[in-house]
């Protein structure tokens, strides 16, 4: 038993250099944090309470949770708070997966806080809603009918969540900014730094607007501006033009896909004119009918374009449908689609996007571009289709302005990001006076782990050193193949 205890303590010391000088703060408990890789590290699990909806003096209190990985330096800087994307992503969940080594490496600069924003992970405040609304798989539905179904789902789910005791008015980015201020106070920190991606950068920008002087440094990847909850369809079309340019660098892929946009438009037009019935094999040996429509392919595409990793599969799907071969599509539906499932949603992910909303000017652009664009109105679905369903949650155009501020910001942009776009990244930070911009060529939306050069840029920035590169190049995947290729 003594040998086992000694070995355990030795392993703990190796996993957590510098931890001997770290102690639990109020509301924290010492834990061993286990990553999905099997690695483990000593850390602290903490929590604090905030009002669910600060504008209501009678609001209930909710508990927000985090994991704190102590700094590995005797001279730590400001705590670094990780803000997950989504909205709806979990900071603690992210730390468990592929980015775990980066969480550990960032400890050289200060305590790293894997923060679960309200309504996520350790800060979960309401159950997932499963509505009574169903969209039959084997019936043709128009875009307008799909939007109506989702609006009905949102209305049903609000009733469900409020019956559980939740106040949906509290699930806005503005409230989450106040949560960051409360977290800073809970940590007894003069300032905090933010490390963010996607929707997390949206929250970070709102924080810069509201608490610029309380922020030390901010890292943003795959940025989503304060009026960019709804992406412009023309920007998605420009993304596919970049995809074509990347495909053209690979002779075999270029021969297969000489005109990506033309292929997609041809498939969409064919399915709009004549949807195709597919029988999806089920585990019990039966089959379920599925009507393959233009909008279902656009929806599926919108979920596959975040990173170039999946582009070979997307292109192969379109090419096979174009050849009236539905085998690959059947395999994808069999693996990733649950037949006739009722519409459902998490509260935080639905409310945050509805509250951030869209300006009238941007909505007019969206509507003008959506009809003839490759993905139509499905990249951000169900936004802006849900606008006005909860008429008391929108944060207004003042929230959507900016940000402005002097906080040092590192902006990381992937040129093949299919969720947020390079042009939009620059527009989002135009009002910030101290931005270092690094382009990661051929990277997609999830770019933190694509290159050691990305990590070095982050470390240089956190050390307040000049970032020595503004252009990182990574290899492209082979677009001529995909995981289900025979």
N, C-alpha and C positions, 0 to 999 in steps of 0.2 A: 504494500500500500504506500509506503514511504517513497519507493522508487517511482511509482505512478504519479504521486503528488509532485515530486521533484521535477519529473519530466514535463508535467503539465505547466508548472510555473516557469520552467525554462522556455518552453514553447511560447508561453504568453509574453515573456520578456522579449523574445526575438520578434514576435508578430507586432509588438507595440513599443518600439523604441521611444524613450522619453515619457512613457505613461506613468512611471513611478512618481513624477512630479505633478501629475494631474489628479485632481480629486473631483468627486461628484458635486455639482451645484445643487441648489434647491430644486426639488422636483425631479431629480435625476437618480437613476439606478445603474450601477455597474452591470454590464452584460458582456457576453461573448457574441459578437456579430458574425454570422456565418454567411459567406457568399455562396452563390450557386456553384461556383467552381470547386467548392470544398475548402477553400481558404477561410481562416477565421482570424479575428482580431478583437482585442479588448476595446470596448467603447462604453458610452453612456446613453441610456434611453431616458429622454426627458419629456416633460409636458408642462403646459401652462394653460390658463383659462382666459377666454375673451368673450365679450358679448357676441351673440350670433348676429344681431342686427343693431349696430350702435345707435341708429337714429331712434330706436324704440327704448325708452327708459325701463320698460318692463321685459326686455328681451331675456331669454334664457341664456345661461353661460354654456359654452361648448369648450371641449378640451382639444388642444392642438398638440400633436406629438412630433418628435424628431429623434434622430440618432446623432450623437456628437462623437466624432472621431478626433481625439486630442492631437494637437500639434506635435510634430516630432522635432521641433527646434526649440532651444531654450529661450529664443527671442521671438515669440510668435507675433504676427501681425493681427489685423482685425479678423474676427470669425468669418469664415467663408460659407455663405448660405446657398445651397443648391436648390434651384427652382426648376422643377420638372415641367415638361410640356404637356400637351393635350388640347384643352384643359382636361384634367382628370388623372394625369400621371402622378405616380407616387415617388417622392424623393428617396424614401427608404427602399422602395422596390427597385429603383434604378441602381442604387448602391449595391444591391445583391447580384446584379447581372454583369454584362460585359464591361461596364465602366468602373467596376470595383478597383482595378489597379490604378486608375486615374484618381479616384477618391483618395486612395492611400498616398499617391504621389503629391497631391495638393496639400497634404498635411505639413509639408516642408515650409509652408507659408503661414499657417495658422490652424486653429481648430476648424474642421470641416463639418458643417451641419447638413445632414440629409433631412430636409424639412418636408413634412407632409402638409401641403396646403389644405385649408379647410375643405372638408368633404372628401378627402383622399386618405388612403393608407391608415396610419395611426390616428389620423384626424377625421376618420369617417363619422358622419353625423346622421346619415339617413340610409335606409336600405334602397337597393336598386328597384326601380318601378317596372313592373311588367303590366302593360296596359291590356285592355280588351280589344285593341285595334289590330286587325290582321290584314295583310295584303296578300291575297291568294297567289301562289307561285304560278298558277296555270291560267291566269286571267290578265288580259292586256289592260294596263293602267296608263293614263296620260301623266305627264309631268305635274299638271295641275291637280289631278286626283291623288297623286303621291303626296304632294305638299299638303293637301287637305287632311289626309290620313295622319301625317306627322303632327299637324296642328291639333288634331283631336287627341293624339297621344299626349302632347304637352299639356293640354288642359286636364286630361284625366290624371296625369302624373302629379300635377300640382296639388290636386285634391288629395291624392294618396300621401304625398310627402307632408302636407300640412296636417293631415290626420295623424301622422306619426309624431307630430310635435315640432317639425322643422319649420323655419321661416325662410322661404326661398328668396326673399328680398335681401337676405344677408349673403348670398352667394354671388358676389360681384368682385371684379378685380380691385375696385376701390376698397372694399372691406379687407381684401387680402393684403393690400398695402398697409393698412392699419395693423394687420396681424404682424407684418414684418417689423413695424415700429415696436409692437409689444414684445416680439421675440428679441429684438435688440436690447430692450430694457430688461427682459428676463435674463439675458446673458450678461447683463451689467457691462455692456460694451459701449465705448465712446462712439464707434462706428462699426458697421458691418460691410463686408464685400458680398456681391451677388455673382453667382455662377449660374448661367441660365441658357435654356435652349427653347426654341419654338414659342409656344404659349408662355413658357417661363420668361422669355425675353419681353413679351408683352407686359407681364407683371413687373419686370425689372424697369421698363420704361416708365410705367405709371409711378413706380417708386421714385425714380429720378425726378419726376415732376413734383412729387409731394414731399420728398425727404432728401433732397440733393446733398445737404450738408451732413447728413447722417450716414452717407455712403462713402466708403473708401475707394473701392475699385469695382468695376462691373465687367464681367465677360458675357457676351451674347453670341450665340450661334444660331443660324437659321432664323433670323429675327422676324418677329411679327409686330408691326407698328400698331399704334393705338387706334388707327382707323383702317387696320388691315385684317380684321377678323374675317372678313369676306374678301377672298382673293379675286383679282380681276381676270375674267376668262381670256382676254387677249394676252395676258402674261403667261397663262398656261400654254397657249398656242406658241408663244415665243420660246417657251421651254422645249416644246417638241421640235422646234427648229434646231435648238442646240443638241437635242438627242440625235437628229438626223446628221448633223455635222460630226458627232462622235461615231455614229454607225459608219459613216463614210470613210473613217480612218481604218476600218477593218474590212479587207476585200471580201471575205466570205459573207459577213453580215451585210455589207453594202449590196452584194448580189441578191441576197434574200429580201432586203428591204430598201429598195431604191427610192421609195416615196412613202415615208411613214405617215405623213398627214393624209395623203391621198388614199392610202390603204384604210386608215381609220374612217375617213369620211365615206368611203365606199361601203364598208361594213355597216356603219350606222344607217346609211340610206337604205340598204337592203333590208335590214331588220325593221326599220320604220315602216317600210312598205309591206313586208311579210315576216312577222315574228316566227321563230322556229321552236317547235315543241321538242324538248329533250326529256328522256326518261332517266332519272338519276337512281342508280342502284342503292338500296338501303341495306343495313347490316343484317336484317332478317330475311334477305333474299327477294324482297318485293322491290318495286320501283315507284318513284314519285314523279309526277309530271312537272316540268318547269318550262315556262314560256320565255324563251330567250328574246328579249326586246332591245331596242336601241338604248333605252334608259338603263337597263340592267347592265349592259356592257360598259356604259359610261360610268356607272356607279362602281363597278368592279375595277375599272381602270383607275379611278381616282384613289383607290386604296393601294395601288401597285406602283405608283410613280414617285414615292418619296425618295427612294434611293436607286441608283443605277443597277444594283444587284438584281432587281426583279424585272428589268427592262427586257431581257431576252425572253422571259416567260410572257410578258405582255405582248411583245411583237409576234411571238409564235402563236398566241391565242388569236390575235387578229388575222394572221395569215391563214390559219386553219379554218376559221369561220368564213373567210373570203373564199376558200376552196370548198366550202360546204362540207367540211369535215369537223364534226363536233365532239370528237373523242377527247381532245385536250380540255375543252370547256367542260365536258361531263366530269372528267377527273377533278378539275378545280372545284366544281360545284359539290361534288361528292365529299371533298375534303374540307371545304371551308363554308358551306352553306347548310343551315339547318332548315329543313322543309317547313313552310307555313308557320314560322315562329312569330308570335305576337310582337308588336313593336315595344321596345323597352329602352330605358335610359337610366344613367346615373344622374343624380340631381346636380352635382357640381359642374359636370361637363356641359350639361344643357344650359344651366342658368348663367354661367360665366360668359359664354358666347352671346347669349341673348342680351345680357346686360351691356357688354361692350359694344354691340350693335354696329351701326354703319351710318355715316352721314348721308343726307339726301343726295348730295352731288355724287358720291361714290356709288350709291344704289342706282342712280340713273345710268352711270357708266356700266355697271354690272348688267343691268337689264338690256342695255343696247348691245352688249357684246355676247351675252350668253346664248342667244338663239342660234348663232352661226359658228360658235366655237367648238373645239374638238370634244371637250368634256362637258360643255353646256353649263348648267347650274349645279353640277354635282360635286365639284371639288370640296366645297365647304358645307355640303348638305348636312343637316337641314337648315342652314343659314344661307341666305337671308329669308328663306321661306317661312321661318317662325316669327319674323318681326311682328310685334304688336299683339302676340298671343297673351303675353304677360305684360300689360301696359304700364305696370308700376315698377319695372326693374331696370329700364334703360338708363344708362348713366349720363346720356346727353352729349352734345357736341363739344362742350368744354373739356370733358374727359378725353375725347378723341383727338384733341389738339396736342401738338408737341411730339416728343418731349423736348424741353430745353434744360440746360444745366451744364455744369463744368466738371462733373464727375468723370474721371478717366474711364474710358470704355474701350474694350477690345472687341471688335466685331469680326466674326468668322463666317465666311460665305462660301457655300459649295456651288459650283457652276451648274451641276446637274441635280440641284435640289428641286424636286417636283411639288413641294408643298408651299414653300416660300421662295421668293425669287430675287436674284441679285439686284435688279433695278429697284425693287421694293425695299430691300435692306438699306440701301443708301438714302432713299426717301425717308425711311422711318427714323433715321438718326440725324437728319439734316439740321435739326435745331440744337444738336449737342456740339460743344466747342472743343472737346478733347477726345477724339475718336481715333484709334489705331485700327486700320482695316486690313485684314489678311484674307486673300482669296485662295481657296483650296480647289484647284482645277480638277474636274472629273469627280469631285465628291458630291454626295447627295445631302439629304436633310440631317441624317445622323452621322455627323462628321467627326465627333470627338476622338474616335478610336481608329481613324483611317491612316494616321501617320504619326510617327514620333516627332516630326517637325511641328505638328499642331500642338503637341504637348510642350515642346520647347518654347514656342511662341507664348503659350499661356504662362509658363514659368517666368520667362523674361518680363512679361507684363506685370505679373504679381510681385516681382522684385523691383518694380518701378524702373527697369532698365529699358533701353530702346529695343524694340522688337526688330530683329535683324533681317527678317524676310517679310515681304508683303505678298508673296506668290509661292504657293506650294503646289506641286504637281504629283498626283497619284495615278496608278495604272487604272485603265478601264477594264471592266469585266468583258468576257467574250459574249457579244450580243447574238452570236449565231447559235447559241445553245441555251439550255435552261434545265432546272432540276428534274423535270419529268420527261426529258428527251430519252428516247429509246436507245 
